[in-house]
Amino acid sequence: MGNIKPVEELKFSDNFMFNQVMQDDSTCIGLLERLLKIKIDHIERVQLEKEIKPYYSSKSVRLDVYVKDSDKVYDIEMQSRDYEDLPRRLRYYQSMLDANALVKGQRYSELYDSFILFICKNDPVGVGFPVYTFLETCQQNKNILLEDGTHKYFFNADAAEKEKDVEIRNFLNYIKTDDASDEFTRKIDDMVKRIKQNEEFKEQYMFESLALQDERRWQKIQDAVIIVKKYGASPLEAAKDLDITEKEVLKALEKEKQKA
């Protein structure tokens, strides 16, 4: 099974488990309300429209938790590992939200305010803040906001103890240590334990994990082909750099020749 984590070891901060827990509307609403300090009366699940789905799915990026209420749209992403390109990933996700709204026929003036939340186990910026909030501002006068309706947040579990808000601190500390110290995090922790005992969940987890492994390996092979063709590396060098076999690279290169 390669590097697939056993079901018994899954935590809330693992993407597959996070997605499963967030299917519960009350938990999803509770998390948004605690992190953003707003009240939400209901949420609706949003799907990517068929007109744009092929373009975004081809990048192997999908929105973890994509919901809306009456006038706002929310995307919550769990980042359990480091990404050097996280800010540009955030930009890509923002484009998904906007494109999905516009293809439905919304005018620019009708775009919902958007809130993208990245919950990170490690500090994504490196300054040590427990929460990073980004709004579009004028560089000549920081008091002037662009007011484009976009709101972007990084929640940094690594600095949980620095957060003054008790609810946010308890949640970030749960992500960091697995210590469920209040009613909300205990609710999440109980859900995680119940889900891990569900046989249907176990089967789905293994199936999707294996499929994802195959997809990632395929992408590595495609990257190796680019390295060989564009940068002149040998198939063996490209294979070693990407932790795949030379045979896989050679086979992919041969297919490329046959297409030409």
Contacts in CASP RR format, 6 or more apart in sequence:
PFRMAT RR
TARGET T0000
AUTHOR 0000-0000-0000
METHOD contacts of the structure
MODEL  1
MGNIKPVEELKFSDNFMFNQVMQDDSTCIGLLERLLKIKIDHIERVQLEK
EIKPYYSSKSVRLDVYVKDSDKVYDIEMQSRDYEDLPRRLRYYQSMLDAN
ALVKGQRYSELYDSFILFICKNDPVGVGFPVYTFLETCQQNKNILLEDGT
HKYFFNADAAEKEKDVEIRNFLNYIKTDDASDEFTRKIDDMVKRIKQNEE
FKEQYMFESLALQDERRWQKIQDAVIIVKKYGASPLEAAKDLDITEKEVL
KALEKEKQKA
1 206 0 8 1.000
1 209 0 8 1.000
1 210 0 8 1.000
2 213 0 8 1.000
3 213 0 8 1.000
4 206 0 8 1.000
4 209 0 8 1.000
4 210 0 8 1.000
4 213 0 8 1.000
5 14 0 8 1.000
7 196 0 8 1.000
7 201 0 8 1.000
7 202 0 8 1.000
7 205 0 8 1.000
7 206 0 8 1.000
8 196 0 8 1.000
10 16 0 8 1.000
10 17 0 8 1.000
10 192 0 8 1.000
10 196 0 8 1.000
10 205 0 8 1.000
11 17 0 8 1.000
11 178 0 8 1.000
11 192 0 8 1.000
12 18 0 8 1.000
12 21 0 8 1.000
12 174 0 8 1.000
12 175 0 8 1.000
12 178 0 8 1.000
12 188 0 8 1.000
12 189 0 8 1.000
12 192 0 8 1.000
13 78 0 8 1.000
13 80 0 8 1.000
13 119 0 8 1.000
13 121 0 8 1.000
13 157 0 8 1.000
13 175 0 8 1.000
14 78 0 8 1.000
14 80 0 8 1.000
15 64 0 8 1.000
15 78 0 8 1.000
15 80 0 8 1.000
16 205 0 8 1.000
16 208 0 8 1.000
16 209 0 8 1.000
17 192 0 8 1.000
17 195 0 8 1.000
17 196 0 8 1.000
18 64 0 8 1.000
18 65 0 8 1.000
18 78 0 8 1.000
19 64 0 8 1.000
19 65 0 8 1.000
20 195 0 8 1.000
20 201 0 8 1.000
21 27 0 8 1.000
21 188 0 8 1.000
21 191 0 8 1.000
21 192 0 8 1.000
21 195 0 8 1.000
22 28 0 8 1.000
22 31 0 8 1.000
22 64 0 8 1.000
22 65 0 8 1.000
22 76 0 8 1.000
24 191 0 8 1.000
25 42 0 8 1.000
25 43 0 8 1.000
27 187 0 8 1.000
27 188 0 8 1.000
27 191 0 8 1.000
28 43 0 8 1.000
28 65 0 8 1.000
28 67 0 8 1.000
28 76 0 8 1.000
29 40 0 8 1.000
29 42 0 8 1.000
29 43 0 8 1.000
30 40 0 8 1.000
30 184 0 8 1.000
31 76 0 8 1.000
31 171 0 8 1.000
31 184 0 8 1.000
32 38 0 8 1.000
32 40 0 8 1.000
32 43 0 8 1.000
32 74 0 8 1.000
32 76 0 8 1.000
32 115 0 8 1.000
32 117 0 8 1.000
33 39 0 8 1.000
33 40 0 8 1.000
34 167 0 8 1.000
34 168 0 8 1.000
34 171 0 8 1.000
34 184 0 8 1.000
35 117 0 8 1.000
35 153 0 8 1.000
35 155 0 8 1.000
35 168 0 8 1.000
35 171 0 8 1.000
36 115 0 8 1.000
36 117 0 8 1.000
36 153 0 8 1.000
37 165 0 8 1.000
40 69 0 8 1.000
41 69 0 8 1.000
41 70 0 8 1.000
42 69 0 8 1.000
42 70 0 8 1.000
43 67 0 8 1.000
43 68 0 8 1.000
43 69 0 8 1.000
43 74 0 8 1.000
44 67 0 8 1.000
44 68 0 8 1.000
44 69 0 8 1.000
45 66 0 8 1.000
45 67 0 8 1.000
46 66 0 8 1.000
46 67 0 8 1.000
46 68 0 8 1.000
46 73 0 8 1.000
46 100 0 8 1.000
47 66 0 8 1.000
48 56 0 8 1.000
48 57 0 8 1.000
48 63 0 8 1.000
48 66 0 8 1.000
48 96 0 8 1.000
48 100 0 8 1.000
49 100 0 8 1.000
49 103 0 8 1.000
49 104 0 8 1.000
51 103 0 8 1.000
52 96 0 8 1.000
52 99 0 8 1.000
52 100 0 8 1.000
52 103 0 8 1.000
56 62 0 8 1.000
56 96 0 8 1.000
56 99 0 8 1.000
59 92 0 8 1.000
60 215 0 8 1.000
60 216 0 8 1.000
60 219 0 8 1.000
61 89 0 8 1.000
61 92 0 8 1.000
61 93 0 8 1.000
61 96 0 8 1.000
63 75 0 8 1.000
63 77 0 8 1.000
63 93 0 8 1.000
63 96 0 8 1.000
64 75 0 8 1.000
64 76 0 8 1.000
64 77 0 8 1.000
64 78 0 8 1.000
65 74 0 8 1.000
65 75 0 8 1.000
65 76 0 8 1.000
65 77 0 8 1.000
66 73 0 8 1.000
66 74 0 8 1.000
66 75 0 8 1.000
66 97 0 8 1.000
67 73 0 8 1.000
67 74 0 8 1.000
68 74 0 8 1.000
68 112 0 8 1.000
71 112 0 8 1.000
71 113 0 8 1.000
72 112 0 8 1.000
72 113 0 8 1.000
72 114 0 8 1.000
72 115 0 8 1.000
73 97 0 8 1.000
73 101 0 8 1.000
73 112 0 8 1.000
73 113 0 8 1.000
73 114 0 8 1.000
73 115 0 8 1.000
74 114 0 8 1.000
74 115 0 8 1.000
74 116 0 8 1.000
74 117 0 8 1.000
75 93 0 8 1.000
75 97 0 8 1.000
75 114 0 8 1.000
75 115 0 8 1.000
75 116 0 8 1.000
75 117 0 8 1.000
76 117 0 8 1.000
76 119 0 8 1.000
77 93 0 8 1.000
77 116 0 8 1.000
77 117 0 8 1.000
77 118 0 8 1.000
77 119 0 8 1.000
78 119 0 8 1.000
79 86 0 8 1.000
79 118 0 8 1.000
79 119 0 8 1.000
79 120 0 8 1.000
79 121 0 8 1.000
79 124 0 8 1.000
80 121 0 8 1.000
81 121 0 8 1.000
82 122 0 8 1.000
82 124 0 8 1.000
83 89 0 8 1.000
83 124 0 8 1.000
86 118 0 8 1.000
86 120 0 8 1.000
86 124 0 8 1.000
86 154 0 8 1.000
90 116 0 8 1.000
90 118 0 8 1.000
90 152 0 8 1.000
93 116 0 8 1.000
94 114 0 8 1.000
94 116 0 8 1.000
94 150 0 8 1.000
94 152 0 8 1.000
97 114 0 8 1.000
97 116 0 8 1.000
98 111 0 8 1.000
98 114 0 8 1.000
101 110 0 8 1.000
101 111 0 8 1.000
101 112 0 8 1.000
102 108 0 8 1.000
102 111 0 8 1.000
111 149 0 8 1.000
113 149 0 8 1.000
113 150 0 8 1.000
113 151 0 8 1.000
114 149 0 8 1.000
114 150 0 8 1.000
114 151 0 8 1.000
115 151 0 8 1.000
115 152 0 8 1.000
115 153 0 8 1.000
116 150 0 8 1.000
116 151 0 8 1.000
116 152 0 8 1.000
116 153 0 8 1.000
117 153 0 8 1.000
117 155 0 8 1.000
118 124 0 8 1.000
118 152 0 8 1.000
118 153 0 8 1.000
118 154 0 8 1.000
118 155 0 8 1.000
119 155 0 8 1.000
119 157 0 8 1.000
119 175 0 8 1.000
120 154 0 8 1.000
120 155 0 8 1.000
120 156 0 8 1.000
120 157 0 8 1.000
120 158 0 8 1.000
121 157 0 8 1.000
121 158 0 8 1.000
121 175 0 8 1.000
121 176 0 8 1.000
122 156 0 8 1.000
122 157 0 8 1.000
122 158 0 8 1.000
123 156 0 8 1.000
123 158 0 8 1.000
123 159 0 8 1.000
124 132 0 8 1.000
124 154 0 8 1.000
124 156 0 8 1.000
125 132 0 8 1.000
125 154 0 8 1.000
125 156 0 8 1.000
128 156 0 8 1.000
128 158 0 8 1.000
128 159 0 8 1.000
128 162 0 8 1.000
129 156 0 8 1.000
129 159 0 8 1.000
129 162 0 8 1.000
130 155 0 8 1.000
130 156 0 8 1.000
130 159 0 8 1.000
130 160 0 8 1.000
130 162 0 8 1.000
130 163 0 8 1.000
130 168 0 8 1.000
130 169 0 8 1.000
130 172 0 8 1.000
131 153 0 8 1.000
131 154 0 8 1.000
131 155 0 8 1.000
131 156 0 8 1.000
131 163 0 8 1.000
131 168 0 8 1.000
132 153 0 8 1.000
132 154 0 8 1.000
132 156 0 8 1.000
133 151 0 8 1.000
133 152 0 8 1.000
133 153 0 8 1.000
134 151 0 8 1.000
134 152 0 8 1.000
134 153 0 8 1.000
134 154 0 8 1.000
135 145 0 8 1.000
135 146 0 8 1.000
135 150 0 8 1.000
135 151 0 8 1.000
135 152 0 8 1.000
136 145 0 8 1.000
136 146 0 8 1.000
136 147 0 8 1.000
136 148 0 8 1.000
136 150 0 8 1.000
137 144 0 8 1.000
137 145 0 8 1.000
137 146 0 8 1.000
138 144 0 8 1.000
138 145 0 8 1.000
138 146 0 8 1.000
155 168 0 8 1.000
155 172 0 8 1.000
156 172 0 8 1.000
157 172 0 8 1.000
157 173 0 8 1.000
157 175 0 8 1.000
157 176 0 8 1.000
158 176 0 8 1.000
159 172 0 8 1.000
160 169 0 8 1.000
160 172 0 8 1.000
160 173 0 8 1.000
160 175 0 8 1.000
160 176 0 8 1.000
161 169 0 8 1.000
161 173 0 8 1.000
163 169 0 8 1.000
163 172 0 8 1.000
166 182 0 8 1.000
167 182 0 8 1.000
167 184 0 8 1.000
170 181 0 8 1.000
170 182 0 8 1.000
170 184 0 8 1.000
170 185 0 8 1.000
171 184 0 8 1.000
171 185 0 8 1.000
173 179 0 8 1.000
173 181 0 8 1.000
174 180 0 8 1.000
174 181 0 8 1.000
174 185 0 8 1.000
174 188 0 8 1.000
174 189 0 8 1.000
178 189 0 8 1.000
179 185 0 8 1.000
180 186 0 8 1.000
180 188 0 8 1.000
180 189 0 8 1.000
195 201 0 8 1.000
196 202 0 8 1.000
217 244 0 8 1.000
217 248 0 8 1.000
220 242 0 8 1.000
220 243 0 8 1.000
220 244 0 8 1.000
221 242 0 8 1.000
221 244 0 8 1.000
221 248 0 8 1.000
221 249 0 8 1.000
221 252 0 8 1.000
222 252 0 8 1.000
223 242 0 8 1.000
224 235 0 8 1.000
224 238 0 8 1.000
224 239 0 8 1.000
224 241 0 8 1.000
224 242 0 8 1.000
224 244 0 8 1.000
224 248 0 8 1.000
224 249 0 8 1.000
224 252 0 8 1.000
225 238 0 8 1.000
225 249 0 8 1.000
225 252 0 8 1.000
225 253 0 8 1.000
225 256 0 8 1.000
227 233 0 8 1.000
227 237 0 8 1.000
227 238 0 8 1.000
227 241 0 8 1.000
227 242 0 8 1.000
228 234 0 8 1.000
228 235 0 8 1.000
228 238 0 8 1.000
228 249 0 8 1.000
228 253 0 8 1.000
229 253 0 8 1.000
229 256 0 8 1.000
233 241 0 8 1.000
235 246 0 8 1.000
235 249 0 8 1.000
235 250 0 8 1.000
235 253 0 8 1.000
236 246 0 8 1.000
236 249 0 8 1.000
238 249 0 8 1.000
239 245 0 8 1.000
239 246 0 8 1.000
239 248 0 8 1.000
239 249 0 8 1.000
END
